[in-house]
Amino acid sequence: MLDPSELQSIKQRFGIIGNSPRLNHAVAIAAQVAPTDMSVLITGESGSGKESFSKIIHNRSVRKHGQFIAINCGAIPEGTIDSELFGHEKGAFTGAMDARKGYFEVTHGGTIFLDEIGEMPIGTQARLLRVLENGEFIKVGSSKVLKSDVRVVAATNVNLLEAVEKGTFREDLYYRLSSVPIHIPPLRERGNDIDLLFRKFAADYSEKYRTKPISLTEDAKEVLLKYRFPGNIRELKNLVERISTLEIESREIDSDKLRSYLPPSTSNLPALYARSGESEKFSERDILYKILFEMRHDMTELKKLVHQVLQNENYGSNILEQHQDFFNGVEDEIKETEESFKTANEIANNRYLLANPNKNNDDDTTYELANIEDITHEAEENDDLSLEKKEKEMIIRALKKNDRKRKYAAKDLGISERTLYRKIKQYEIE
């Protein structure tokens, strides 16, 4: 590994701010792999600073005097990406008035950074694989094989292994690109680096516009460190610039002022249903999700009860032995369901209070996941809300979406793979 002084020198040169162990580890790997000619796959969320690591690799390699080109694969239309990367001959397609060199030709001896590699079309992936394996490519509209000596550094913010499972990314290309993987941690996992970056961006703004830099009170720092920053460094920089521009009178930001600039927190839990009699509208999908969540809870309770009854040595032991597969992992399933159900109802009230700041915990309004009885009358009014029919439709849609892979379909539906298997047999889904 790199010694601390060299590590700090690299971070200063490439503008990487922070001292979290995971960030330092990623920098060290980039510096170590740079002198080689191996392909590198950089993973991390959008806005986490992946391009900076590609520059570390290029500038510390033997190709540092060659050209470096960064390409966003997701920003190039599918119909023109082959031409952009590999070039085309005159008349190869409508509008090709002249021959054109592609990036792999003009970057000979240098480095190409392919950002958002997961967005690359399958056909282009096959061409890229050929370049990586033997350095050969063919221009669009040509039959002549050309050679290119280019190092490829790729980056993605999606799970490429899942893309391989779904058939949207070539497995051979994945393993060819990921000779050395580097993961960039999201900002929310970097601890006090968030405060360091806040001060850095505030100082940069102050220097550029010749104003006094903004600062945070201690309680505001706590709020900042607890925020999840889904947009990572890019979002933090925009936040600092927005506050620096709008807060003219007071340059010291307290927690209340900071919260006014942060978006309201969100949750990935199922949609919540009001039980206070207020006229809120919910989509058919939201209602079905609520029903299925309640059914899962009730089914788990039922399995718990049956399991306890069958443990009676007088009459249940043989039945329990014959159907043991049904009860495998039931204890863990009960615990998981109870915890998720409790958490969902706790967050329900918090989300309601966030959306209704004029309310408080002293009123009689309670929000929780909808009970089946609360929406039974809606189902009776509309035959299309038949639970079995809708459940079957949702299972079919989930299977189609995930290319009939039960593991991922079950994950999308929020049920176990074993339950999905039983439902497929129950509804005779081909």
RACOR-V683325 format. One record per residue. N is the residue number from 1. RES is the residue in three letters. OMEGA is omega as a letter, one per 40 degrees, with the letter a starting at -180 (none if undefined). D_FIRST is the distance of its C-alpha to the first C-alpha in whole Angstrom. Layout:
[[N | RES | OMEGA | D_FIRST] [N | RES | OMEGA | D_FIRST]]
//
This chain:
[[1 | MET | a | 0] [2 | LEU | i | 4] [3 | ASP | a | 7] [4 | PRO | a | 9] [5 | SER | i | 12] [6 | GLU | i | 10] [7 | LEU | i | 9] [8 | GLN | i | 13] [9 | SER | i | 14] [10 | ILE | a | 13] [11 | LYS | i | 15] [12 | GLN | a | 18] [13 | ARG | a | 18] [14 | PHE | i | 19] [15 | GLY | i | 20] [16 | ILE | a | 18] [17 | ILE | i | 19] [18 | GLY | a | 18] [19 | ASN | a | 16] [20 | SER | a | 16] [21 | PRO | a | 13] [22 | ARG | i | 13] [23 | LEU | i | 14] [24 | ASN | i | 10] [25 | HIS | i | 9] [26 | ALA | i | 11] [27 | VAL | a | 10] [28 | ALA | i | 6] [29 | ILE | i | 8] [30 | ALA | i | 11] [31 | ALA | a | 9] [32 | GLN | a | 8] [33 | VAL | a | 11] [34 | ALA | a | 13] [35 | PRO | i | 14] [36 | THR | i | 16] [37 | ASP | a | 19] [38 | MET | i | 18] [39 | SER | a | 20] [40 | VAL | i | 18] [41 | LEU | i | 20] [42 | ILE | i | 19] [43 | THR | a | 21] [44 | GLY | a | 22] [45 | GLU | i | 25] [46 | SER | i | 27] [47 | GLY | a | 26] [48 | SER | i | 23] [49 | GLY | a | 22] [50 | LYS | a | 21] [51 | GLU | i | 22] [52 | SER | a | 20] [53 | PHE | i | 17] [54 | SER | i | 19] [55 | LYS | i | 19] [56 | ILE | a | 16] [57 | ILE | a | 15] [58 | HIS | a | 19] [59 | ASN | i | 18] [60 | ARG | a | 15] [61 | SER | i | 17] [62 | VAL | i | 20] [63 | ARG | a | 22] [64 | LYS | i | 22] [65 | HIS | i | 25] [66 | GLY | a | 27] [67 | GLN | i | 28] [68 | PHE | i | 26] [69 | ILE | i | 28] [70 | ALA | a | 28] [71 | ILE | i | 30] [72 | ASN | a | 31] [73 | CYS | a | 32] [74 | GLY | a | 34] [75 | ALA | a | 36] [76 | ILE | i | 38] [77 | PRO | a | 41] [78 | GLU | a | 41] [79 | GLY | a | 44] [80 | THR | a | 42] [81 | ILE | i | 38] [82 | ASP | i | 39] [83 | SER | i | 41] [84 | GLU | a | 38] [85 | LEU | a | 35] [86 | PHE | i | 37] [87 | GLY | i | 40] [88 | HIS | i | 44] [89 | GLU | i | 47] [90 | LYS | i | 50] [91 | GLY | a | 52] [92 | ALA | i | 50] [93 | PHE | a | 51] [94 | THR | a | 53] [95 | GLY | i | 52] [96 | ALA | a | 50] [97 | MET | a | 52] [98 | ASP | i | 50] [99 | ALA | a | 47] [100 | ARG | i | 43] [101 | LYS | i | 40] [102 | GLY | a | 37] [103 | TYR | a | 34] [104 | PHE | i | 32] [105 | GLU | a | 35] [106 | VAL | a | 34] [107 | THR | i | 31] [108 | HIS | a | 31] [109 | GLY | a | 28] [110 | GLY | a | 26] [111 | THR | i | 24] [112 | ILE | i | 26] [113 | PHE | a | 25] [114 | LEU | i | 27] [115 | ASP | a | 27] [116 | GLU | a | 29] [117 | ILE | i | 28] [118 | GLY | i | 30] [119 | GLU | a | 33] [120 | MET | i | 34] [121 | PRO | a | 37] [122 | ILE | a | 37] [123 | GLY | i | 39] [124 | THR | i | 36] [125 | GLN | i | 34] [126 | ALA | i | 35] [127 | ARG | a | 36] [128 | LEU | i | 32] [129 | LEU | i | 31] [130 | ARG | i | 33] [131 | VAL | a | 31] [132 | LEU | a | 28] [133 | GLU | a | 29] [134 | ASN | i | 31] [135 | GLY | a | 31] [136 | GLU | i | 35] [137 | PHE | i | 37] [138 | ILE | i | 40] [139 | LYS | i | 42] [140 | VAL | a | 44] [141 | GLY | a | 48] [142 | SER | i | 47] [143 | SER | a | 46] [144 | LYS | i | 45] [145 | VAL | i | 41] [146 | LEU | a | 39] [147 | LYS | i | 35] [148 | SER | i | 32] [149 | ASP | a | 29] [150 | VAL | i | 27] [151 | ARG | a | 23] [152 | VAL | i | 24] [153 | VAL | a | 21] [154 | ALA | i | 23] [155 | ALA | i | 23] [156 | THR | i | 25] [157 | ASN | i | 26] [158 | VAL | i | 28] [159 | ASN | a | 27] [160 | LEU | i | 28] [161 | LEU | i | 28] [162 | GLU | i | 31] [163 | ALA | i | 32] [164 | VAL | i | 32] [165 | GLU | a | 34] [166 | LYS | i | 37] [167 | GLY | i | 37] [168 | THR | i | 36] [169 | PHE | a | 33] [170 | ARG | a | 33] [171 | GLU | a | 31] [172 | ASP | i | 30] [173 | LEU | i | 29] [174 | TYR | a | 26] [175 | TYR | i | 25] [176 | ARG | a | 25] [177 | LEU | a | 23] [178 | SER | i | 20] [179 | SER | i | 19] [180 | VAL | i | 15] [181 | PRO | i | 16] [182 | ILE | i | 15] [183 | HIS | i | 17] [184 | ILE | a | 17] [185 | PRO | i | 19] [186 | PRO | a | 22] [187 | LEU | a | 23] [188 | ARG | i | 25] [189 | GLU | a | 22] [190 | ARG | i | 20] [191 | GLY | a | 23] [192 | ASN | i | 23] [193 | ASP | i | 22] [194 | ILE | i | 25] [195 | ASP | i | 27] [196 | LEU | a | 24] [197 | LEU | i | 25] [198 | PHE | a | 29] [199 | ARG | i | 29] [200 | LYS | i | 27] [201 | PHE | i | 30] [202 | ALA | i | 33] [203 | ALA | i | 32] [204 | ASP | i | 32] [205 | TYR | a | 35] [206 | SER | a | 37] [207 | GLU | a | 36] [208 | LYS | a | 37] [209 | TYR | i | 40] [210 | ARG | i | 41] [211 | THR | i | 41] [212 | LYS | a | 40] [213 | PRO | i | 37] [214 | ILE | i | 37] [215 | SER | a | 36] [216 | LEU | i | 36] [217 | THR | a | 37] [218 | GLU | i | 36] [219 | ASP | i | 37] [220 | ALA | i | 36] [221 | LYS | i | 33] [222 | GLU | i | 33] [223 | VAL | a | 35] [224 | LEU | a | 32] [225 | LEU | a | 29] [226 | LYS | a | 31] [227 | TYR | a | 32] [228 | ARG | i | 30] [229 | PHE | i | 30] [230 | PRO | i | 31] [231 | GLY | i | 30] [232 | ASN | a | 27] [233 | ILE | a | 26] [234 | ARG | i | 29] [235 | GLU | i | 31] [236 | LEU | i | 30] [237 | LYS | i | 31] [238 | ASN | i | 34] [239 | LEU | a | 35] [240 | VAL | a | 34] [241 | GLU | i | 36] [242 | ARG | i | 39] [243 | ILE | a | 39] [244 | SER | a | 39] [245 | THR | a | 42] [246 | LEU | a | 44] [247 | GLU | a | 44] [248 | ILE | a | 46] [249 | GLU | a | 48] [250 | SER | a | 45] [251 | ARG | i | 42] [252 | GLU | a | 41] [253 | ILE | i | 40] [254 | ASP | a | 41] [255 | SER | a | 40] [256 | ASP | i | 43] [257 | LYS | i | 43] [258 | LEU | i | 39] [259 | ARG | a | 40] [260 | SER | i | 43] [261 | TYR | a | 40] [262 | LEU | i | 38] [263 | PRO | i | 40] [264 | PRO | a | 41] [265 | SER | a | 39] [266 | THR | a | 40] [267 | SER | i | 39] [268 | ASN | i | 39] [269 | LEU | i | 42] [270 | PRO | a | 45] [271 | ALA | a | 48] [272 | LEU | a | 50] [273 | TYR | a | 53] [274 | ALA | i | 56] [275 | ARG | a | 58] [276 | SER | i | 60] [277 | GLY | a | 63] [278 | GLU | a | 61] [279 | SER | i | 61] [280 | GLU | a | 58] [281 | LYS | i | 57] [282 | PHE | i | 55] [283 | SER | i | 55] [284 | GLU | i | 56] [285 | ARG | i | 52] [286 | ASP | a | 51] [287 | ILE | a | 54] [288 | LEU | i | 53] [289 | TYR | a | 50] [290 | LYS | i | 51] [291 | ILE | a | 54] [292 | LEU | i | 51] [293 | PHE | i | 49] [294 | GLU | i | 52] [295 | MET | i | 53] [296 | ARG | i | 50] [297 | HIS | a | 50] [298 | ASP | i | 54] [299 | MET | i | 53] [300 | THR | i | 50] [301 | GLU | i | 53] [302 | LEU | i | 55] [303 | LYS | i | 53] [304 | LYS | a | 52] [305 | LEU | a | 56] [306 | VAL | a | 57] [307 | HIS | i | 54] [308 | GLN | i | 56] [309 | VAL | a | 59] [310 | LEU | i | 58] [311 | GLN | i | 57] [312 | ASN | a | 60] [313 | GLU | a | 61] [314 | ASN | a | 65] [315 | TYR | a | 64] [316 | GLY | a | 61] [317 | SER | a | 59] [318 | ASN | i | 60] [319 | ILE | a | 59] [320 | LEU | i | 56] [321 | GLU | a | 55] [322 | GLN | a | 56] [323 | HIS | a | 54] [324 | GLN | a | 51] [325 | ASP | a | 49] [326 | PHE | a | 50] [327 | PHE | i | 49] [328 | ASN | i | 46] [329 | GLY | a | 43] [330 | VAL | i | 46] [331 | GLU | i | 45] [332 | ASP | a | 41] [333 | GLU | i | 43] [334 | ILE | a | 46] [335 | LYS | a | 43] [336 | GLU | a | 41] [337 | THR | a | 44] [338 | GLU | a | 45] [339 | GLU | a | 42] [340 | SER | i | 42] [341 | PHE | i | 46] [342 | LYS | a | 45] [343 | THR | a | 43] [344 | ALA | a | 44] [345 | ASN | i | 47] [346 | GLU | a | 46] [347 | ILE | i | 44] [348 | ALA | a | 47] [349 | ASN | i | 49] [350 | ASN | a | 46] [351 | ARG | i | 46] [352 | TYR | a | 50] [353 | LEU | i | 49] [354 | LEU | a | 47] [355 | ALA | a | 49] [356 | ASN | a | 52] [357 | PRO | a | 51] [358 | ASN | i | 55] [359 | LYS | i | 55] [360 | ASN | a | 54] [361 | ASN | a | 54] [362 | ASP | a | 57] [363 | ASP | a | 59] [364 | ASP | a | 60] [365 | THR | i | 58] [366 | THR | i | 55] [367 | TYR | i | 53] [368 | GLU | i | 52] [369 | LEU | a | 51] [370 | ALA | i | 54] [371 | ASN | a | 57] [372 | ILE | a | 58] [373 | GLU | a | 62] [374 | ASP | a | 61] [375 | ILE | a | 61] [376 | THR | a | 63] [377 | HIS | i | 66] [378 | GLU | i | 64] [379 | ALA | a | 63] [380 | GLU | a | 67] [381 | GLU | a | 68] [382 | ASN | a | 66] [383 | ASP | a | 66] [384 | ASP | i | 63] [385 | LEU | i | 61] [386 | SER | a | 61] [387 | LEU | a | 58] [388 | GLU | a | 59] [389 | LYS | a | 59] [390 | LYS | i | 56] [391 | GLU | i | 54] [392 | LYS | i | 55] [393 | GLU | a | 54] [394 | MET | i | 51] [395 | ILE | i | 50] [396 | ILE | i | 51] [397 | ARG | i | 49] [398 | ALA | i | 46] [399 | LEU | i | 46] [400 | LYS | a | 47] [401 | LYS | a | 44] [402 | ASN | i | 41] [403 | ASP | i | 43] [404 | ARG | i | 45] [405 | LYS | a | 41] [406 | ARG | a | 42] [407 | LYS | a | 39] [408 | TYR | i | 38] [409 | ALA | i | 42] [410 | ALA | i | 42] [411 | LYS | i | 39] [412 | ASP | a | 41] [413 | LEU | a | 44] [414 | GLY | i | 43] [415 | ILE | i | 44] [416 | SER | i | 43] [417 | GLU | i | 43] [418 | ARG | i | 46] [419 | THR | i | 48] [420 | LEU | a | 47] [421 | TYR | i | 48] [422 | ARG | i | 52] [423 | LYS | i | 52] [424 | ILE | i | 52] [425 | LYS | a | 55] [426 | GLN | a | 57] [427 | TYR | i | 57] [428 | GLU | i | 57] [429 | ILE | a | 55] [430 | GLU | none | 54]]
//
